[in-house]
Amino acid sequence: MRDFFRTLTGRVVLVTAATAVVAVIVTALVAVPVAVRTTNTQLRAELVDKSALAVQLLAAERPVNRQRIVTAIRQDGIDIYLIRRGVVDRPGLPDRIVQRVAGGTLVDTRAQVDGRPSFVVGRPLTGANSGVVLTRTVAPGTAGRVLSTVWIALLAGLAGGILAGALLARFIARPVRLAASAAGRLAAGDRSVRISRAGPAEAAELADAFNQLAAALQTSEGRERDFLLSVSHELRTPLSTIRGYAEALVDGVVGPDGAGKAGATMLAEAERLDRLISDLLVLSRLEAADLPLDVVPVDLVELVRAAGDAWAARCAADGPLLRVQLPAEPIMVETDPGRVRQVIDGLCENALRVVPAGRPLVLAARAGEGAAVLEVRDGGPGFTDEDLAVAFERGALNRRYRGIRKVGSGLGLALAARLVARLGGRIAAGHAPEGGAMFTVELPYPIRTKP
């Protein structure tokens, strides 16, 4: 039983039953005084009417018939007292009432008559110090009769509350149970499960939220699979190269004259693997929001100039034509210079992979309105408008252009976007005036992000 009341159905039944009981009790508390008051009002009005009739009859009849009239009135549950010469015919009536009626005053009040609370109506008769007084006990047993019926209403209300609660709980719990069942199937790996929007508005909102979650999970897992395939391909390529050269060295296929070239190739592929693994680690830490930052005042002009000097060596005669465009004045920002340099290197690495030899690769910095602006532009194949919408999604461009042109793992742009966001800035992809792609990074002057 305790487990039942822990369920939604049990609690709804308990609440509805308690509500029914409270409603019956409140109704009884209101009904008892109303019933008593109504009954007493009717009794009092009836007593007034009969007192007037009794006066008329007693005045019109001869004295020998008065006893018969008194007896008839008493048969209706009314006590009658006759006053002659200021003396009442029998005890029990308060003296003050006798005196007032004998004095010719009409009396309509409540008083203790013979030890019982009663309505008292007295009228004077013709003759000196004469009158008639009618009394009736105040609603005897009315409250008890009303309260005795409360138990029947209480049981009926309790039964109705339990029945209504069970039906209501079934109606309320059905969408929750459907969602729980669907969530179990979703956890078991069924990503196609969806919930019907039938039912009240809240059930429809629950169904919409669950269906959106299931769709997002299905999409996310699809992207994760594609991303893992892309990363595994990127890992397999340098590993195959390293393995091939290592086997050639072990088998003696590569002699002493070719050992240097083989070693240089293996070293380059190992560095490529190291960069890929480093990008994966940094990206995972960014998504976990635990990447530390070292925020210091930085001259963006000097930072971009140093990056240009480093990349000039990689842009040899058979590579892109590197140009650095910088203002004469320094551009001071508060940021992490190492992370900004990581963003620049990632964007340049991405451009170097696709920009043909002799085409421009531009590093530029300028002071913008409210933010320092860093640009990396190239004269490569660039992006379509559809590419710009997904440029910073992990592996999105890799999936589009794999087998069409040289592409990377798809980590570089996603990593750059998350790094810039962590630094409190913004990054955007667009079309460069040189004919290729342009990446614009905005870093606010007073950086908002704390390490």
C-alpha positions, 0 to 999 in steps of 0.5 A: 500500500505504501508503494501504491501511494508513491505512484502518481496514480496513488497520490492523485487518488489520495488528493481527490479522496481527501478533497471530497472528504474536506468538501463534505465536512465543510458542507456539513459545517455550513449546512447544520447552522443553516438548517437549524436556523431555517427550521427555527424560523419556520417554527417561530412563524408558525407559532406567531400565526397560531397565537393570533388564531388562538386569541381569536378563538379564545375571545369568540368562544364561551369559557366552557369551550376554551379547554377544548381549544387549548387541548387542540393547540397542545396536540400540535406540540405547542404549549399554551398558557392562559393568564387571568387577572395577572396569574398564569394557569400553570407554572413554568413560564417566566414571570417577566413574560407573564407580567408583560402579557398581563400588562397588554404587551405583545411578546415575541421572544426566546426564553427558558420555559420549564428549563428548555430553550423555547420560542415564546409568543404572547398576546393579551386578551380582552379583559383585565390582566388577561392573555394567552402565551404559546411556547414551542421548544427550539428545533429539538434534535435538528443539528443531530439529524443533520449531522447523522446524514453527514456520514452517508455523504462522507462515505459517498464523497469518499467513494466518488473521490477515489473513483474520480481520482483513479480515472483522473490518475489514469488520464494524467499518467498515461502520457508519462508512462508512454514517455517512460516506455519510449525513453526505455526503447531510446536507451536500448538503442531504438532512435526511431521511437517517437511519441504521439501528440494526442492528449492535453496540451501538456502531453503534447508539449512532453511529446514534442520535447521527447521527439525533438530529443530523439531526433537530435540524438539520432542526428548527433549520433549520425554526425558522431559516426561520420566524425569517427570515420573521418578521424579514423581515416585521418589516423590511418593515413599517417600510420600507414605511411609510418608503417610502410617506411618502417617495414621498408627500413627493417626489410632493407628496401630503403638503404642508407642513402634513403634513410634520411628521407624516410626518417623525415617523412615518418617524422612529418607524419608523426607530427601530423598525428600529434597535431590531430590528437592534440586537437581532439584533446583540446576540443574535448576540454573545450566542450567540457568547459575546463580549458584554462586560459592565461589572459594578459594584455596582448598587442594583436599586431605583434602577435599576427606579425610573429605568426606571419614570420613562422608561416613564411617558412612553410609557404615556400616557392611551391606554396601560397603567396603569404602577405601580412597586412598590419596597421602601424599602431598597436592594437591592445587586447586582453586575451590568451596569446597562446590560444589566439595563436592556436586559432591563427595556426589552425586557420592557416593550416586549413588554408595551406591544405587547399590553396594552390601554389602562387595564390595569396594567403593573407594575415591581417589585423585591424582595429574595429568598432568595439573589437579588434579584428583578425582576418585570414583570407586566401585565394583557394577554392573557397566556400559556397553559401551552403558551406558557410552555414556549416563551416564550423560544425565538426566534420561537416566540410570533410563529409562534403568534399571527401574524395573531391578535394584535399580535406582534413579531419574537420577538427580545425574549424570547429576547434577555432570556433570554440576557442574564439567563443571561449575567449569571449569573441566571435568568428565568421566565415565568408567570401574573400576578395582574393577569391577564396575563403575569409575567416574573421575573428573579433576579440573585444578590447576588455575581454569578458572571459575569465581564466 
